[in-house]
Amino acid sequence: MKTHVVLLGATPPAGLGDALAARYEIMGPLPGSAAFAERAQAMAADERQRVRAIVTMGTVPMTREAMALFPALGLVCCVGSGYEGVDVAAARERGIAVAHSPGANAASVADVAIGLMIASVRGFRAESQRLAQGSWSGNARERAPMRHGLTGRRLGVYGMGAIGREIAQRARGFAMQIGYHNRHPLDGVDARYFATLIALAEWCDVLMVSVRAGADTRHAVDAGILAALGDDGHVVNIARGSVIDEAALIAALERGVIAGAGLDVFEHEPAVPPALLALPNVFALPHIGGASQDAQAAMCAMTLANIEAFFAGDPLPTPVRE
């Protein structure tokens, strides 16, 4: 008999729902686009009282009020590394554990980050449009605008976590110089440390945003940081859209304050400003960084491991530490 109840607060990756259902009694995923607390309130009170664990995504707001709806709740488990929507302090006050999947999708996201960097620096979108519009008359008479390559250029990694390290490792294959900004220097990282984000932006040619989202990083990349990056600089974001001030980014791209951007995330997903998508110096993707078979399998395995450990009374393999 399945005695442990797990609520799916968001649609899980392919395979995770079935794997959970084979082990536990499952409720959800909760339907609709309303806030999590509003959707949870629509559940019957006796159902909410039985929920022991919630599987969700880091972008879903898991507030103090939302968790209070579940008197037996003991675990909030985020699929993926992000947990910015979870009120971790409120969870700990109630003795609710919080887990996530750090590093599970790091390689997959880093692959996309490098692709976006190349696309932006080499102007893939503008050149593809030129070809589609019939503006190319052959290399003998008309060549594409000469752009910089990657060799010897400076990559500034904002957030040298698991994903940032994977990006830096790949960038070294292009003989790029690597710098980074974190809250403090890291041991064992073969890259130049910058104590402030603006100092990193002034130094680098490509600013790679891979920092964890949160109140302290919201709009960290603002008009001032973009101006420091300069008119030959590029910004790539594979973290969360909230880290970049999207209105400032659009203005900087339109006015030539920076040269280009490669984006896999946006501030108000799934809504993306038409003005941003219309710019020829923007190469954009629909948040596919972690959407590889390998990454999904790793996130599912890590989520299952955390849930199994919780119900067994064992230490969580990957608890949130902050």
C-alpha positions as CSV (number, residue, x, y, z in Angstrom):
1,M,0.0,0.0,0.0
2,K,1.3,3.4,-0.9
3,T,1.2,5.4,2.3
4,H,3.3,8.4,1.3
5,V,1.6,11.2,-0.6
6,V,3.5,13.4,-3.1
7,L,1.9,16.5,-4.7
8,L,3.2,17.6,-8.1
9,G,3.1,21.4,-7.9
10,A,4.2,21.6,-11.6
11,T,4.2,19.3,-14.6
12,P,7.3,17.1,-14.1
13,P,9.8,16.1,-16.8
14,A,9.0,13.1,-18.9
15,G,9.3,9.9,-16.9
16,L,9.4,11.5,-13.4
17,G,5.7,11.4,-12.9
18,D,5.5,7.7,-13.8
19,A,8.5,6.9,-11.6
20,L,6.9,8.7,-8.6
21,A,3.5,7.1,-9.2
22,A,5.1,3.6,-9.1
23,R,6.4,4.4,-5.5
24,Y,4.0,6.8,-4.0
25,E,0.4,8.1,-4.1
26,I,0.5,11.1,-6.4
27,M,-1.7,14.2,-6.5
28,G,-1.5,16.7,-9.3
29,P,0.0,18.2,-11.2
30,L,-2.0,21.2,-10.2
31,P,-3.7,22.7,-13.3
32,G,-4.0,26.3,-14.4
33,S,-1.8,29.3,-14.5
34,A,-2.8,30.8,-11.2
35,A,-0.4,31.1,-8.3
36,F,0.5,27.9,-6.5
37,A,-1.3,28.9,-3.2
38,E,-4.5,29.7,-5.1
39,R,-4.4,26.4,-6.9
40,A,-3.6,24.5,-3.7
41,Q,-6.5,26.2,-1.9
42,A,-8.9,24.6,-4.4
43,M,-7.8,21.1,-3.2
44,A,-10.0,19.5,-0.5
45,A,-8.8,20.1,3.0
46,D,-8.4,16.4,3.8
47,E,-6.3,15.9,0.7
48,R,-4.0,18.8,1.7
49,Q,-3.6,17.2,5.1
50,R,-2.1,14.1,3.6
51,V,0.6,15.7,1.5
52,R,4.1,14.9,2.8
53,A,6.2,16.1,-0.1
54,I,5.8,18.6,-2.9
55,V,7.7,18.2,-6.2
56,T,7.9,21.5,-8.0
57,M,10.1,23.9,-10.1
58,G,12.3,26.7,-8.7
59,T,10.3,29.3,-10.6
60,V,7.0,28.3,-8.9
61,P,6.3,30.6,-5.9
62,M,6.4,28.4,-2.8
63,T,5.5,31.0,-0.1
64,R,5.1,30.7,3.6
65,E,1.3,30.9,3.0
66,A,1.4,28.2,0.4
67,M,3.3,25.8,2.6
68,A,1.0,26.5,5.6
69,L,-1.9,24.9,3.6
70,F,-0.2,21.5,4.1
71,P,0.1,20.6,7.8
72,A,2.0,17.4,7.2
73,L,4.4,18.8,4.7
74,G,8.0,17.8,5.3
75,L,9.8,18.2,2.0
76,V,9.8,20.6,-1.0
77,C,11.9,19.2,-3.8
78,C,12.7,21.3,-6.8
79,V,13.4,19.7,-10.1
80,G,16.6,21.4,-11.4
81,S,19.1,23.5,-9.6
82,G,16.9,26.6,-9.1
83,Y,14.9,27.2,-6.0
84,E,14.3,30.9,-6.1
85,G,10.6,30.6,-5.7
86,V,10.9,28.8,-2.3
87,D,10.8,30.7,0.9
88,V,13.6,28.7,2.4
89,A,13.6,30.5,5.7
90,A,9.9,29.9,6.2
91,A,10.4,26.2,5.4
92,R,13.1,25.8,7.9
93,E,11.0,27.5,10.6
94,R,8.5,24.7,10.2
95,G,11.2,22.0,9.8
96,I,10.4,21.5,6.1
97,A,13.4,20.3,4.2
98,V,14.2,21.8,0.8
99,A,16.1,19.9,-1.9
100,H,17.1,20.6,-5.5
101,S,19.2,19.0,-8.3
102,P,22.4,21.0,-8.5
103,G,24.6,20.2,-11.4
104,A,22.2,17.7,-13.0
105,N,21.7,19.9,-16.1
106,A,25.1,21.7,-16.0
107,A,26.6,20.1,-19.0
108,S,23.5,20.5,-21.1
109,V,23.0,24.2,-20.2
110,A,26.7,24.9,-20.8
111,D,26.4,23.4,-24.3
112,V,23.6,25.8,-25.1
113,A,25.6,28.7,-23.6
114,I,28.5,28.1,-25.9
115,G,26.2,27.9,-28.9
116,L,24.5,31.2,-28.0
117,M,27.9,32.8,-27.5
118,I,29.1,31.7,-30.9
119,A,25.8,32.8,-32.5
120,S,26.0,36.2,-31.0
121,V,29.6,37.0,-31.5
122,R,29.6,35.7,-35.1
123,G,26.2,37.3,-35.9
124,F,24.5,34.1,-37.0
125,R,21.0,35.6,-37.0
126,A,21.8,38.6,-39.1
127,E,23.8,36.5,-41.5
128,S,21.1,33.8,-41.8
129,Q,18.5,36.6,-42.5
130,R,20.8,38.0,-45.2
131,L,21.0,34.6,-46.9
132,A,17.2,34.1,-46.7
133,Q,16.5,37.5,-48.1
134,G,18.7,36.9,-51.1
135,S,21.2,39.6,-50.2
136,W,24.2,37.4,-50.5
137,S,25.9,37.7,-53.9
138,G,28.8,35.4,-53.3
139,N,32.1,35.6,-51.4
140,A,34.0,36.9,-54.4
141,R,32.1,40.2,-54.6
142,E,30.4,40.6,-51.2
143,R,31.6,39.3,-47.9
144,A,29.8,39.3,-44.6
145,P,30.8,42.1,-42.2
146,M,34.1,41.2,-40.5
147,R,33.5,40.1,-36.9
148,H,35.8,39.0,-34.2
149,G,36.3,35.3,-33.5
150,L,36.6,33.8,-30.1
151,T,40.3,33.0,-29.9
152,G,42.0,35.2,-27.3
153,R,38.8,37.0,-26.4
154,R,37.7,37.5,-22.8
155,L,34.8,35.6,-21.3
156,G,33.4,36.9,-18.0
157,V,31.4,34.4,-16.1
158,Y,28.9,35.9,-13.7
159,G,28.3,33.0,-11.3
160,M,31.0,30.3,-11.3
161,G,28.8,27.4,-10.0
162,A,28.4,24.0,-11.6
163,I,27.1,25.5,-14.9
164,G,29.7,28.3,-14.9
165,R,32.5,25.9,-14.5
166,E,31.3,23.7,-17.4
167,I,31.1,26.9,-19.5
168,A,34.6,27.9,-18.6
169,Q,35.9,24.4,-19.4
170,R,34.4,24.6,-22.9
171,A,35.5,28.1,-23.5
172,R,39.1,27.2,-22.8
173,G,38.9,25.0,-25.9
174,F,38.5,28.3,-27.9
175,A,41.6,29.7,-26.2
176,M,39.6,32.3,-24.5
177,Q,40.7,34.2,-21.4
178,I,38.4,33.5,-18.4
179,G,37.4,35.8,-15.6
180,Y,34.5,35.5,-13.1
181,H,32.6,37.3,-10.4
182,N,31.1,35.5,-7.4
183,R,30.4,36.7,-3.9
184,H,33.9,35.5,-3.0
185,P,36.9,33.9,-4.8
186,L,36.8,30.1,-5.2
187,D,39.5,27.6,-4.6
188,G,40.6,25.5,-7.5
189,V,39.2,27.7,-10.2
190,D,41.7,28.6,-12.9
191,A,40.3,32.0,-13.8
192,R,40.8,35.6,-12.9
193,Y,38.5,36.8,-10.0
194,F,36.8,40.1,-10.1
195,A,35.4,41.5,-6.8
196,T,32.6,43.4,-8.6
197,L,30.3,42.7,-11.5
198,I,31.0,46.0,-13.1
199,A,34.8,45.3,-13.0
200,L,34.1,42.0,-14.8
201,A,31.9,43.7,-17.4
202,E,34.6,46.4,-18.1
203,W,37.2,43.6,-18.6
204,C,35.3,41.1,-20.7
205,D,34.2,40.8,-24.3
206,V,31.4,38.4,-23.5
207,L,29.4,38.5,-20.2
208,M,28.0,35.1,-19.5
209,V,25.2,35.1,-16.9
210,S,25.1,31.9,-15.0
211,V,24.3,33.1,-11.5
212,R,21.6,31.8,-9.3
213,A,18.4,33.9,-9.4
214,G,17.2,35.6,-6.2
215,A,16.3,38.9,-4.7
216,D,20.0,39.8,-4.6
217,T,20.6,39.2,-8.3
218,R,17.4,40.6,-9.7
219,H,18.4,43.2,-12.4
220,A,22.0,42.8,-11.4
221,V,22.8,43.3,-15.1
222,D,21.4,46.7,-15.6
223,A,22.0,49.7,-17.9
224,G,25.3,50.5,-16.1
225,I,26.7,47.0,-16.5
226,L,25.7,46.9,-20.1
227,A,27.4,50.2,-20.7
228,A,30.5,48.9,-19.0
229,L,30.5,45.9,-21.4
230,G,30.7,48.3,-24.3
231,D,29.8,48.5,-27.9
232,D,31.8,45.5,-29.0
233,G,30.5,43.4,-26.1
234,H,28.0,40.6,-26.0
235,V,25.8,39.3,-23.1
236,V,24.6,35.6,-22.9
237,N,22.0,34.6,-20.4
238,I,21.3,30.9,-19.6
239,A,20.4,31.5,-15.9
240,R,17.1,33.3,-15.2
241,G,15.6,36.2,-17.1
242,S,15.2,38.2,-13.8
243,V,19.0,38.7,-13.6
244,I,18.9,41.1,-16.6
245,D,16.9,44.3,-16.7
246,E,15.1,43.4,-19.9
247,A,14.0,46.9,-20.8
248,A,17.6,48.2,-20.3
249,L,18.9,45.3,-22.5
250,I,16.5,46.2,-25.3
251,A,17.6,49.8,-25.2
252,A,21.2,48.9,-25.1
253,L,20.8,46.6,-28.2
254,E,18.8,49.2,-30.1
255,R,21.3,52.0,-29.4
256,G,24.4,50.0,-30.1
257,V,25.5,50.2,-26.4
258,I,26.4,46.5,-26.8
259,A,26.9,44.5,-29.9
260,G,24.6,41.6,-29.3
261,A,22.9,39.1,-27.0
262,G,22.3,35.4,-26.9
263,L,19.3,34.5,-24.7
264,D,17.7,31.3,-23.5
265,V,15.7,32.8,-20.7
266,F,13.5,35.9,-20.3
267,E,12.2,38.1,-17.5
268,H,8.5,37.2,-17.8
269,E,8.5,33.7,-19.4
270,P,6.8,32.6,-21.5
271,A,6.1,36.2,-22.6
272,V,9.0,37.7,-24.6
273,P,8.9,41.4,-25.7
274,P,8.4,41.5,-29.5
275,A,10.9,44.4,-29.6
276,L,13.5,42.1,-28.3
277,L,12.8,39.3,-30.8
278,A,12.8,41.8,-33.7
279,L,16.4,42.9,-33.1
280,P,18.8,41.4,-35.7
281,N,21.6,41.3,-33.0
282,V,19.7,39.0,-30.7
283,F,19.8,35.2,-31.0
284,A,17.1,33.7,-28.8
285,L,15.9,30.3,-27.8
286,P,12.8,29.2,-25.8
287,H,14.6,28.1,-22.5
288,I,15.9,24.8,-23.8
289,G,19.2,24.8,-21.9
290,G,18.3,21.9,-19.7
291,A,16.1,20.2,-22.2
292,S,18.3,17.3,-23.2
293,Q,17.7,13.7,-22.6
294,D,20.8,13.4,-20.4
295,A,19.9,16.4,-18.2
296,Q,16.3,15.3,-17.8
297,A,17.3,11.8,-16.7
298,A,19.9,13.2,-14.2
299,M,17.3,15.6,-12.7
300,C,14.7,12.9,-12.4
301,A,17.2,10.6,-10.7
302,M,18.3,13.2,-8.3
303,T,14.7,14.2,-7.5
304,L,13.8,10.5,-6.8
305,A,16.9,10.1,-4.6
306,N,15.9,13.1,-2.4
307,I,12.3,11.9,-2.0
308,E,13.3,8.3,-1.2
309,A,15.8,9.5,1.4
310,F,13.2,11.8,3.0
311,F,10.6,9.1,3.4
312,A,13.3,6.6,4.6
313,G,14.4,9.1,7.2
314,D,17.9,9.4,5.7
315,P,20.0,12.5,5.0
316,L,19.0,14.2,1.7
317,P,21.6,13.8,-1.1
318,T,21.3,17.4,-2.3
319,P,19.6,19.7,0.2
320,V,19.5,23.4,-0.4
321,R,22.4,24.9,1.6
322,E,22.1,28.6,2.4
